[in-house]
Amino acid sequence: MLNPSTFRFLKSLKSNNNREWFDKNKESYLKAKADVDLLVNDVIGELLKFDKSLAGLSAKDCVFRIYRDVRFSKDKRPYKTNMGASINAGGKKVMTPGFYLHLEPGGSFLAGGIWMPPGEELRKIRQEIDYNGKALHKILKNAAFKKYYTAFESSYALKTTPKGYAKDHPDIELLKLTSFIVSHPFKDKEVLGKSFAKDVAKAGKIMQPMLDFLKVALS
């Protein structure tokens, strides 16, 4: 479970997103980071019960830095106001279908899939949808899946038909996608609850068939 002090720190940071305040509260940040690391390790332990590809993974492989890269951004706030972890085989430095845990007061969620895959990877996913679209539809229409997740975000989709596919292809809406992400929100009381790591794993297990489909496509 996450300590309430971690959310208190993130709320204060949102109101005081500057280096002077952060330096004065560095100890609070380090405590919050350690708290998140403990939670992520617990989540990995629960996910390992059904996803053995995560063996050997730890929080240090997954948790993102809180420092923002502002070099090419108009938003010059130096710190993120959330803590996040990419939980997949290889951790945050590897682009592969997996889980993303986002911790933020009033906005926590578990997401999963693959975000904006490069051209060759996107081609492979579209090819798998073309060959095996019925299997993906079955996953997306599963009652348990629909209870936790909506369809892939349509904002990440082409307005035109992707090259090489017919306009009347039965899976054309899936083929138009350029990103394959689903997410499930968690209320603050859930994040701060004793069963949160298990709750995340339950949501992850329901998502797993969709991740497996993407992994097969990229293999």
ZADORO-49615 format. One record per residue: chain; z negated, y negated, x negated of N, C-alpha, C, CB in turn. Coordinates in pm, whole numbers, always signed. Glycine has a CB too. Example, Ala and Ser with C-alpha at 12.3 -4.5 7.8 and 13.67 -1.06 7.14 Angstrom:
// ZADORO-49615
REC   c     n_up   n_north   n_east    ca_up   ca_north   ca_east     c_up   c_north   c_east    cb_up   cb_north   cb_east
REC   A     -780      +569    -1319     -780       +450     -1230     -780      +330    -1320     -905       +447     -1131
REC   A     -708      +225    -1285     -714       +106     -1367     -787        -3    -1290     -572        +60     -1408
***
This chain:
// ZADORO-49615
REC   c     n_up   n_north   n_east    ca_up   ca_north   ca_east     c_up   c_north   c_east    cb_up   cb_north   cb_east
REC   A       +0      +120      -84       +0         +0        +0       +0      -125      -88     -122         +0       +95
REC   A      +54      -232      -35      +59       -358      -108      -68      -438      -80     +185       -439       -70
REC   A     -120      -501     -184     -238       -585      -168     -199      -717      -99     -304       -613      -305
REC   A     -275      -762       +0     -243       -889       +67     -231     -1007      -30     -348       -920      +170
REC   A     -298     -1000     -144     -291      -1109      -241     -150     -1127     -296     -388      -1083      -355
REC   A      -71     -1020     -296      +67      -1031      -343     +150     -1116     -249     +131       -892      -357
REC   A     +133     -1096     -120     +203      -1180       -23     +150     -1323      -26     +190      -1122      +119
REC   A      +21     -1341      -50      -33      -1476       -61      +30     -1548     -179     -188      -1473       -76
REC   A      +48     -1477     -289     +111      -1538      -407     +255     -1579     -374     +109      -1439      -526
REC   A     +331     -1490     -309     +471      -1521      -279     +483     -1637     -181     +540      -1398      -223
REC   A     +391     -1645      -86     +392      -1759        +7     +364     -1890      -66     +287      -1738      +119
REC   A     +268     -1888     -158     +236      -2008      -235     +352     -2046     -326     +110      -1986      -318
REC   A     +417     -1946     -384     +531      -1973      -471     +644     -2039     -394     +579      -1843      -536
REC   A     +665     -1997     -271     +771      -2056      -189     +749     -2204     -167     +780      -1984       -53
REC   A     +624     -2244     -160     +589      -2386      -140     +577     -2463     -271     +459      -2397       -63
REC   A     +574     -2390     -382     +552      -2454      -513     +646     -2393     -618     +403      -2439      -557
REC   A     +775     -2394     -585     +871      -2325      -671     +910     -2414     -789     +996      -2284      -592
REC   A     +817     -2424     -884     +843      -2503     -1004     +766     -2442    -1121     +802      -2653      -983
REC   A     +810     -2471    -1240     +753      -2406     -1359     +608     -2448    -1384     +837      -2439     -1481
REC   A     +574     -2571    -1354     +437      -2617     -1378     +338     -2536    -1294     +424      -2768     -1345
REC   A     +368     -2521    -1165     +278      -2443     -1078     +275     -2298    -1122     +323      -2453      -930
REC   A     +391     -2243    -1155     +399      -2102     -1192     +317     -2076    -1318     +546      -2060     -1214
REC   A     +327     -2163    -1416     +252      -2145     -1541     +101     -2147    -1515     +289      -2255     -1643
REC   A      +59     -2234    -1424      -84      -2242     -1391     -132     -2119    -1315     -112      -2368     -1309
REC   A      -39     -2051    -1250      -73      -1934     -1168      -14     -1805    -1225      -26      -1954     -1025
REC   A       +8     -1804    -1356      +71      -1688     -1421      -13     -1561    -1403      +91      -1717     -1571
REC   A     -144     -1575    -1405     -230      -1458     -1388     -212     -1397    -1249     -377      -1497     -1410
REC   A     -197     -1482    -1149     -175      -1432     -1013      -41     -1360    -1004     -181      -1547      -910
REC   A      +58     -1414    -1073     +189      -1348     -1075     +180     -1210    -1140     +291      -1435     -1150
REC   A     +112     -1201    -1253     +101      -1073     -1324      +29      -969    -1239      +26      -1091     -1457
REC   A      -72     -1013    -1162     -141       -922     -1072      -48      -875     -960     -267       -989     -1013
REC   A      +32      -969     -907     +127       -934      -801     +233      -838     -853     +193      -1061      -744
REC   A     +281      -863     -973     +383       -775     -1032     +327      -634    -1053     +433       -833     -1165
REC   A     +205      -625    -1104     +142       -494     -1125     +123      -423     -992       +7       -509     -1197
REC   A      +89      -498     -888      +70       -442      -755     +202      -385     -702      +15       -548      -658
REC   A     +311      -459     -720     +443       -413      -676     +485      -290     -755     +548       -525      -692
REC   A     +458      -290     -884     +492       -173      -967     +421       -47     -916     +453       -198     -1115
REC   A     +295       -60     -880     +220        +54      -827     +283      +104     -697      +73        +17      -803
REC   A     +318       +10     -610     +379        +47      -483     +514      +117     -506     +398        -78      -394
REC   A     +596       +61     -592     +728       +119      -617     +715      +259     -677     +810        +30      -712
REC   A     +618      +278     -764     +595       +413      -818     +555      +510     -707     +487       +410      -927
REC   A     +474      +462     -613     +435       +547      -499     +558      +580     -413     +327       +476      -413
REC   A     +643      +480     -391     +764       +501      -311     +856      +602     -380     +839       +366      -289
REC   A     +873      +588     -511     +957       +683      -586     +902      +824     -570     +963       +644      -737
REC   A     +770      +837     -578     +708       +968      -562     +737     +1030     -426     +559       +957      -581
REC   A     +738      +947     -322     +768       +998      -188     +917     +1031     -173     +727       +895       -81
REC   A    +1003      +947     -229    +1147       +971      -221    +1187     +1097     -298    +1224       +851      -274
REC   A    +1116     +1124     -405    +1145      +1242      -487    +1132     +1373     -410    +1053      +1245      -607
REC   A    +1058     +1370     -302    +1038      +1491      -222    +1168     +1542     -162     +937      +1464      -113
REC   A    +1267     +1452     -147    +1396      +1495       -94    +1514     +1449     -178    +1413      +1444       +48
REC   A    +1491     +1361     -277    +1600      +1314      -363    +1563     +1337     -509    +1630      +1162      -337
REC   A    +1599     +1454     -559    +1561      +1493      -695    +1637     +1414     -802    +1587      +1641      -715
REC   A    +1739     +1339     -764    +1813      +1259      -861    +1728     +1145     -917    +1940      +1203      -797
REC   A    +1614     +1117     -851    +1526      +1008      -895    +1423     +1055     -998    +1455       +947      -775
REC   A    +1429     +1181    -1038    +1334      +1235     -1135    +1337     +1154    -1265    +1364      +1383     -1164
REC   A    +1220     +1121    -1315    +1208      +1045     -1439    +1213      +895    -1421    +1316      +1086     -1532
REC   A    +1237      +850    -1298    +1246       +707     -1269    +1105      +648    -1252    +1330       +682     -1143
REC   A    +1087      +524    -1294     +960       +455     -1273     +988      +310    -1234     +870       +462     -1400
REC   A     +884      +239    -1195     +899       +101     -1149     +968       +13    -1252     +764        +42     -1115
REC   A     +938       +35    -1379     +998        -52     -1482    +1150       -39    -1487     +939        -18     -1620
REC   A    +1202       +73    -1439    +1347        +93     -1433    +1410       +26    -1311    +1379       +241     -1432
REC   A    +1327       -11    -1215    +1378        -50     -1083    +1349      -193    -1041    +1322        +41      -981
REC   A    +1231      -246    -1077    +1188       -376     -1025    +1261      -489    -1096    +1035       -393     -1041
REC   A    +1317      -580    -1016    +1390       -694     -1071    +1295      -804    -1119    +1487       -750      -967
REC   A    +1342      -882    -1214    +1268       -998     -1261    +1256     -1102    -1150    +1336      -1060     -1385
REC   A    +1149     -1178    -1154    +1129      -1282     -1053    +1202     -1411    -1090     +980      -1310     -1036
REC   A    +1249     -1418    -1214    +1316      -1538     -1263    +1461     -1542    -1215    +1310      -1545     -1417
REC   A    +1502     -1653    -1158    +1638      -1668     -1110    +1730     -1715    -1222    +1642      -1767      -993
REC   A    +1854     -1670    -1218    +1957      -1719     -1309    +2023     -1839    -1242    +2064      -1606     -1344
REC   A    +1990     -1957    -1288    +2036      -2080     -1222    +2153     -2146    -1296    +1921      -2180     -1210
REC   A    +2206     -2078    -1396    +2311      -2140     -1479    +2433     -2182    -1400    +2353      -2044     -1588
REC   A    +2474     -2102    -1303    +2595      -2131     -1227    +2567     -2154    -1079    +2695      -2017     -1242
REC   A    +2443     -2192    -1049    +2403      -2212      -910    +2362     -2358     -885    +2287      -2118      -873
REC   A    +2397     -2407     -766    +2352      -2541      -727    +2203     -2540     -694    +2433      -2592      -607
REC   A    +2153     -2423     -656    +2010      -2407      -626    +1936     -2385     -758    +1986      -2286      -527
REC   A    +1862     -2484     -800    +1797      -2479      -931    +1651     -2435     -925    +1806      -2615      -997
REC   A    +1607     -2383     -811    +1470      -2330      -805    +1457     -2215     -904    +1434      -2283      -660
REC   A    +1358     -2218     -990    +1353      -2122     -1101    +1309     -1981    -1065    +1263      -2174     -1204
REC   A    +1247     -1962     -946    +1189      -1830      -916    +1234     -1777     -780    +1037      -1838      -920
REC   A    +1249     -1647     -772    +1270      -1582      -644    +1139     -1586     -566    +1321      -1435      -663
REC   A    +1148     -1587     -436    +1026      -1587      -354    +1007     -1450     -289    +1033      -1698      -245
REC   A    +1066     -1350     -351    +1049      -1211      -309    +1039     -1125     -433    +1165      -1165      -218
REC   A    +1005     -1000     -415    +1011       -901      -522    +1094      -785     -471     +868       -854      -567
REC   A    +1184      -738     -556    +1275       -634      -512    +1291      -525     -616    +1409       -693      -480
REC   A    +1333      -408     -570    +1350       -294      -660    +1472      -214     -617    +1224       -205      -662
REC   A    +1559      -183     -713    +1674        -97      -690    +1637       +45     -732    +1800       -147      -768
REC   A    +1625      +133     -635    +1576       +269      -659    +1691      +367     -645    +1461       +306      -563
REC   A    +1748      +404     -756    +1857       +501      -758    +1859      +568     -895    +1994       +433      -727
REC   A    +1937      +673     -908    +1946       +742     -1036    +2000      +646    -1141    +2036       +869     -1025
REC   A    +1918      +612    -1238    +1959       +516     -1340    +1893      +381    -1325    +2107       +499     -1336
REC   A    +1840      +351    -1206    +1768       +226     -1187    +1856      +105    -1163    +1682       +201     -1305
REC   A    +1798       -12    -1184    +1861       -139     -1146    +1985      -174    -1228    +1763       -250     -1159
REC   A    +2004      -112    -1343    +2117       -147     -1429    +2241       -63    -1400    +2078       -131     -1574
REC   A    +2230       +29    -1305    +2341       +120     -1276    +2391       +97    -1134    +2297       +267     -1295
REC   A    +2522       +82    -1119    +2579        +66      -986    +2613      +203     -930    +2705        -25      -989
REC   A    +2526      +252     -844    +2547       +380      -778    +2480      +374     -641    +2490       +499      -864
REC   A    +2527      +448     -544    +2462       +444      -412    +2314      +476     -422    +2530       +541      -317
REC   A    +2231      +393     -362    +2087       +414      -369    +2013      +320     -275    +2039       +394      -511
REC   A    +1883      +310     -299    +1794       +231      -214    +1762       +96     -278    +1665       +307      -186
REC   A    +1739        -3     -193    +1688       -133      -239    +1569      -171     -152    +1800       -244      -234
REC   A    +1453      -189     -213    +1332       -228      -142    +1305      -376     -166    +1210       -142      -187
REC   A    +1299      -453      -59    +1281       -598       -65    +1146      -632       -5    +1397       -673       +11
REC   A    +1062      -700      -82     +927       -736       -38     +916      -888      -32     +819       -677      -134
REC   A     +896      -939      +89     +888      -1083      +110     +812     -1110     +239    +1030      -1148      +116
REC   A     +715     -1199     +237     +642      -1228      +360     +737     -1267     +474     +541      -1341      +336
REC   A     +729     -1192     +581     +814      -1221      +696     +957     -1172     +683     +815      -1367      +720
REC   A     +990     -1103     +575    +1130      -1064      +556    +1150      -940     +471    +1205      -1176      +496
REC   A    +1061      -845     +480    +1071       -722      +399    +1167      -623     +465     +932       -657      +379
REC   A    +1235      -544     +382    +1326       -444      +437    +1360      -339     +332    +1454       -510      +490
REC   A    +1409      -226     +381    +1469       -125      +295    +1618      -125     +326    +1405        +17      +317
REC   A    +1699      -141     +222    +1844       -134      +237    +1896       -19     +152    +1911       -269      +196
REC   A    +2019       +17     +176    +2076       +124       +96    +2226      +132     +111    +2015       +255      +133
REC   A    +2289      +193      +12    +2434       +205       +11    +2487      +158     -122    +2498       +126      +125
REC   A    +2599       +89     -120    +2654        +29      -241    +2715      -106     -202    +2761       +122      -308
REC   A    +2678      -210     -277    +2717       -347      -243    +2838      -389     -325    +2600       -445      -267
REC   A    +2944      -428     -258    +3064       -481      -321    +3112      -398     -441    +3039       -624      -365
REC   A    +3143      -271     -419    +3190       -189      -531    +3320      -243     -591    +3211        -44      -485
REC   A    +3337      -229     -723    +3462       -274      -788    +3583      -199     -733    +3453       -254      -940
REC   A    +3701      -245     -770    +3824       -195      -713    +3842       -44     -713    +3935       -254      -783
REC   A    +3820       +21     -827    +3842       +164      -836    +3742      +241     -750    +3833       +211      -980
REC   A    +3616      +198     -751    +3514       +262      -670    +3542      +242     -520    +3375       +207      -705
REC   A    +3588      +122     -485    +3622        +94      -345    +3739      +181     -301    +3656        -56      -326
REC   A    +3836      +201     -390    +3950       +287      -359    +3904      +430     -330    +4052       +286      -474
REC   A    +3810      +479     -409    +3760       +616      -391    +3686      +631     -258    +3667       +654      -507
REC   A    +3607      +530     -223    +3534       +536       -96    +3631      +535      +22    +3434       +418       -84
REC   A    +3731      +448      +14    +3832       +444      +121    +3907      +576     +130    +3931       +329       +99
REC   A    +3935      +637      +18    +4004       +765       +18    +3920      +872      +87    +4036       +808      -124
REC   A    +3787      +871      +61    +3699       +969      +125    +3690      +944     +276    +3558       +964       +63
REC   A    +3688      +817     +316    +3688       +784      +459    +3817      +832     +523    +3670       +632      +481
REC   A    +3929      +814     +454    +4059       +857      +504    +4063     +1008     +524    +4171       +813      +408
REC   A    +4009     +1081     +425    +4010      +1228      +430    +3902     +1286     +521    +3993      +1284      +291
REC   A    +3789     +1218     +528    +3671      +1280      +588    +3594     +1182     +676    +3580      +1334      +479
REC   A    +3668     +1100     +748    +3605       +997      +831    +3514     +1054     +940    +3710       +912      +893
REC   A    +3548     +1170     +991    +3466      +1230     +1098    +3324     +1256    +1051    +3530      +1360     +1147
REC   A    +3311     +1297     +925    +3177      +1325      +871    +3093     +1196     +865    +3188      +1388      +730
REC   A    +3156     +1086     +825    +3083       +959      +818    +3046      +911     +958    +3166       +852      +746
REC   A    +3138      +924    +1052    +3107       +885     +1190    +2989      +965    +1244    +3230       +906     +1281
REC   A    +2984     +1093    +1212    +2875      +1178     +1259    +2741     +1128    +1204    +2899      +1325     +1216
REC   A    +2741     +1087    +1078    +2619      +1033     +1016    +2577      +903    +1085    +2641      +1008      +866
REC   A    +2672      +814    +1104    +2642       +682     +1160    +2601      +689    +1307    +2761       +591     +1144
REC   A    +2646      +795    +1376    +2615       +809     +1519    +2493      +896    +1545    +2735       +867     +1592
REC   A    +2435      +952    +1439    +2315      +1034     +1453    +2205      +951    +1519    +2269      +1088     +1316
REC   A    +2134     +1011    +1614    +2033       +937     +1692    +1924      +878    +1604    +1970      +1029     +1796
REC   A    +1874      +955    +1508    +1769       +905     +1419    +1821      +791    +1334    +1715      +1018     +1330
REC   A    +1945      +805    +1286    +2004       +700     +1203    +2017      +571    +1284    +2143       +744     +1149
REC   A    +2068      +581    +1406    +2089       +463     +1489    +1958      +396    +1527    +2166       +500     +1614
REC   A    +1850      +474    +1531    +1718       +416     +1563    +1672      +323    +1451    +1615       +528     +1585
REC   A    +1709      +356    +1327    +1664       +278     +1212    +1766      +176    +1164    +1630       +370     +1099
REC   A    +1894      +208    +1180    +1999       +126     +1118    +2110       +93    +1216    +2057       +199      +996
REC   A    +2167       -26    +1199    +2289        -61     +1270    +2407       -20    +1180    +2293       -215     +1307
REC   A    +2527       -44    +1226    +2646         -9     +1148    +2652       -94    +1021    +2774        -27     +1231
REC   A    +2744       -58     +933    +2766       -138      +813    +2793      -283     +852    +2883        -81      +729
REC   A    +2748      -375     +768    +2763       -518      +798    +2911      -556     +799    +2686       -602      +694
REC   A    +2959      -602     +914    +3100       -634      +930    +3141      -762     +857    +3134       -646     +1076
REC   A    +3042      -841     +813    +3075       -964      +740    +3143      -931     +607    +2948      -1048      +715
REC   A    +3118      -808     +558    +3184       -763      +436    +3307      -679     +473    +3085       -682      +345
REC   A    +3405      -743     +530    +3524       -670      +574    +3648      -757     +559    +3508       -623      +720
REC   A    +3759      -693     +531    +3886       -764      +525    +3931      -802     +666    +3993       -677      +454
REC   A    +4002      -911     +675    +4059       -950      +804    +4194      -883     +826    +4074      -1103      +813
REC   A    +4252      -835     +716    +4380       -768      +723    +4364      -620     +689    +4481       -835      +629
REC   A    +4468      -543     +713    +4466       -400      +684    +4476      -377     +533    +4582       -327      +758
REC   A    +4387      -295     +476    +4396       -269      +332    +4527      -200     +296    +4277       -185      +286
REC   A    +4578      -232     +180    +4705       -178      +133    +4702       -25     +131    +4739       -233        -7
REC   A    +4807       +35     +186    +4819       +180      +183    +4773      +248     +310    +4742       +233       +70
REC   A    +4722      +170     +408    +4672       +230      +531    +4739      +165     +652    +4518       +214      +541
REC   A    +4759      +245     +755    +4825       +196      +876    +4728      +116     +962    +4883       +313      +956
REC   A    +4782       +20    +1035    +4699        -64     +1122    +4632       +18    +1231    +4783       -174     +1184
REC   A    +4696      +128    +1271    +4641       +210     +1379    +4565      +331    +1328    +4753       +256     +1471
REC   A    +4524      +327    +1201    +4443       +437     +1145    +4315      +448    +1228    +4409       +412      +991
REC   A    +4272      +569    +1265    +4152       +584     +1350    +4024      +529    +1288    +4132       +730     +1382
REC   A    +4022      +516    +1156    +3904       +462     +1088    +3931      +328    +1021    +3854       +561      +985
REC   A    +4023      +252    +1079    +4065       +128     +1014    +3951       +29     +995    +4175        +64     +1094
REC   A    +3855       +25    +1088    +3744        -71     +1074    +3655       -34     +955    +3660        -76     +1204
REC   A    +3636       +94     +933    +3560       +138      +814    +3640      +113     +687    +3524       +287      +825
REC   A    +3771      +133     +694    +3856       +113      +576    +3866       -34     +536    +3995       +168      +603
REC   A    +3845      -124     +630    +3849       -267      +600    +3726      -315     +523    +3862       -346      +728
REC   A    +3619      -237     +526    +3494       -279      +463    +3509      -290     +311    +3381       -180      +496
REC   A    +3441      -389     +255    +3438       -406      +109    +3297      -385      +55    +3490       -545       +70
REC   A    +3202      -357     +144    +3065       -330      +106    +3007      -232     +208    +2980       -461       +99
REC   A    +2918      -144     +162    +2867        -38      +248    +2714       -35     +241    +2927       +100      +206
REC   A    +2655      -123     +321    +2509       -143      +318    +2452      -135     +459    +2473       -280      +253
REC   A    +2339       -66     +473    +2260        -69      +596    +2118      -109     +559    +2264        +68      +671
REC   A    +2042      -158     +655    +1905       -199      +624    +1813      -182     +743    +1902       -345      +577
REC   A    +1685      -166     +712    +1581       -150      +814    +1467      -245     +781    +1531         -1      +822
REC   A    +1428      -334     +875    +1322       -430      +848    +1183      -368     +861    +1333       -548      +943
REC   A    +1089      -427     +789     +948       -389      +800     +864      -514     +825     +899       -315      +673
REC   A     +773      -503     +921     +681       -613      +948     +575      -621     +837     +613       -595     +1087
REC   A     +516      -738     +821     +415       -756      +718     +301      -656     +732     +360       -898      +722
REC   A     +259      -631     +857     +147       -539      +876     +184      -397     +833     +103       -538     +1023
REC   A     +311      -363     +840     +356       -233      +793     +356      -228     +641     +496       -201      +846
REC   A     +405      -334     +579     +408       -340      +432     +268      -332     +373     +477       -468      +385
REC   A     +173      -392     +442      +36       -396      +394      -46      -276     +442      -31       -525      +438
REC   A      +19      -186     +515      -51        -68      +567      -61       +44     +465      +19        -18      +690
REC   A     -155      +134     +486     -180       +243      +392      -65      +342     +384     -306       +315      +431
REC   A      +13      +352     +489     +120       +453      +493     +256      +397     +454     +128       +514      +630
REC   A     +261      +276     +396     +390       +211      +375     +484      +292     +286     +368        +75      +314
REC   A     +434      +348     +176     +521       +427       +88     +585      +543     +165     +441       +481       -34
REC   A     +506      +607     +251     +559       +717      +333     +656      +665     +438     +443       +793      +401
REC   A     +628      +546     +491     +717       +486      +590     +853      +455     +529     +655       +358      +650
REC   A     +852      +404     +406     +977       +375      +336    +1054      +504     +311     +948       +303      +202
REC   A     +981      +608     +268    +1047       +736      +241    +1107      +796     +368     +947       +835      +179
REC   A    +1039      +779     +481    +1093       +829      +609    +1225      +759     +640     +991       +806      +724
REC   A    +1226      +628     +622    +1351       +553      +645    +1457      +595     +543    +1325       +401      +636
REC   A    +1415      +621     +421    +1508       +663      +317    +1569      +800     +344    +1439       +665      +184
REC   A    +1487      +891     +395    +1537      +1025      +424    +1642     +1022     +535    +1422      +1118      +464
REC   A    +1621      +935     +633    +1718       +920      +741    +1849      +861     +689    +1661       +830      +853
REC   A    +1838      +774     +589    +1956       +713      +529    +2030      +807     +434    +1916       +588      +455
REC   A    +1961      +907     +379    +2013       +988      +270    +2152     +1049     +296    +1917      +1098      +241
REC   A    +2182     +1102     +415    +2317      +1156      +436    +2428     +1054     +412    +2329      +1211      +576
REC   A    +2403      +928     +449    +2502       +824      +425    +2521      +801     +275    +2461       +693      +494
REC   A    +2410      +800     +201    +2418       +785       +55    +2492      +903       -7    +2278       +772        -6
REC   A    +2465     +1023      +44    +2533      +1142        -9    +2683     +1134      +12    +2477      +1270       +57
REC   A    +2724     +1081     +127    +2867      +1064      +154    +2930      +974      +49    +2890      +1006      +295
REC   A    +2864      +861      +19    +2915       +767       -81    +2916      +829     -221    +2831       +639       -80
REC   A    +2813      +907     -252    +2807       +971      -383    +2920     +1070     -401    +2673      +1042      -401
REC   A    +2949     +1148     -297    +3060      +1243      -302    +3192     +1167     -324    +3066      +1328      -171
REC   A    +3206     +1055     -253    +3328       +976      -267    +3348      +928     -410    +3324       +856      -172
REC   A    +3241      +895     -478    +3250       +838      -612    +3244      +943     -723    +3141       +738      -632
REC   A    +3219     +1068     -686    +3204      +1172      -786    +3339     +1218     -841    +3130      +1290      -728
***
